[in-house]
Amino acid sequence: MQFIEMSGKVLLEVVTEHGPSPDELATVGVTDDSIVRVNRQGDIELRRADRWDLIGGLLGDFEPRVKRETGLDWV
């Protein structure tokens, strides 16, 4: 599976009305300093101390936003 990894702060810049709200992300533990990753299907995972947790998903045309905001490609 391929992912793009980013901070919680960048994730908040990527989400739109078609994805989880900032309040929903905060409720599951996303902060500006969190490490999150998004796969090509739009699934968002949050890095915990001992695992990755699936916390939501991005919808719509998220790929260009993720690439633009992070400057990264899928790895």
C-alpha positions as CSV (number, residue, x, y, z in Angstrom):
1,M,0.0,0.0,0.0
2,Q,1.2,3.5,-0.8
3,F,1.0,6.5,1.6
4,I,1.8,10.1,1.9
5,E,2.8,11.1,5.4
6,M,2.2,14.5,6.9
7,S,1.7,16.4,10.1
8,G,-1.7,17.0,11.6
9,K,-1.4,20.7,10.7
10,V,-1.0,19.8,7.0
11,L,-3.9,17.4,7.1
12,L,-6.2,20.2,8.4
13,E,-5.2,22.2,5.3
14,V,-6.0,19.3,3.0
15,V,-9.5,18.4,4.4
16,T,-12.5,20.0,2.8
17,E,-16.2,19.9,3.3
18,H,-16.1,16.3,1.9
19,G,-13.9,14.9,4.7
20,P,-13.8,14.9,8.4
21,S,-14.1,18.3,10.1
22,P,-11.3,19.8,12.2
23,D,-13.5,19.1,15.3
24,E,-13.9,15.4,14.4
25,L,-10.2,15.1,13.8
26,A,-9.4,16.7,17.2
27,T,-11.9,14.3,18.9
28,V,-9.9,11.3,17.7
29,G,-6.6,12.9,18.8
30,V,-5.2,14.8,15.8
31,T,-3.2,17.8,16.8
32,D,-0.9,20.1,14.7
33,D,2.1,17.9,15.8
34,S,0.5,14.5,15.1
35,I,1.9,12.3,12.4
36,V,-0.8,11.1,10.0
37,R,-0.7,9.3,6.6
38,V,-3.2,9.1,3.7
39,N,-3.3,6.2,1.3
40,R,-4.4,6.3,-2.4
41,Q,-7.9,5.4,-1.4
42,G,-8.1,8.4,0.9
43,D,-8.0,6.5,4.2
44,I,-6.5,8.6,7.0
45,E,-4.4,6.9,9.7
46,L,-3.1,8.5,12.9
47,R,0.3,7.4,14.4
48,R,-0.1,6.3,18.0
49,A,2.7,5.2,20.2
50,D,2.5,1.6,19.2
51,R,0.3,1.4,16.0
52,W,-1.5,3.2,13.2
53,D,-5.2,3.9,13.8
54,L,-7.6,4.4,10.9
55,I,-9.5,7.6,11.8
56,G,-11.4,8.6,8.7
57,G,-11.2,9.3,5.1
58,L,-10.9,12.0,2.4
59,L,-13.4,12.2,-0.3
60,G,-13.4,13.8,-3.7
61,D,-10.4,14.9,-5.6
62,F,-8.0,14.8,-2.7
63,E,-4.9,13.6,-4.5
64,P,-3.8,16.9,-6.0
65,R,-4.4,18.7,-2.6
66,V,-2.3,16.1,-0.7
67,K,0.5,16.4,-3.2
68,R,0.4,20.2,-3.4
69,E,0.3,20.7,0.4
70,T,3.0,18.1,1.2
71,G,5.2,18.4,-1.9
72,L,5.4,14.6,-1.7
73,D,4.3,11.6,-3.9
74,W,3.0,8.2,-3.0
75,V,5.6,5.8,-1.5
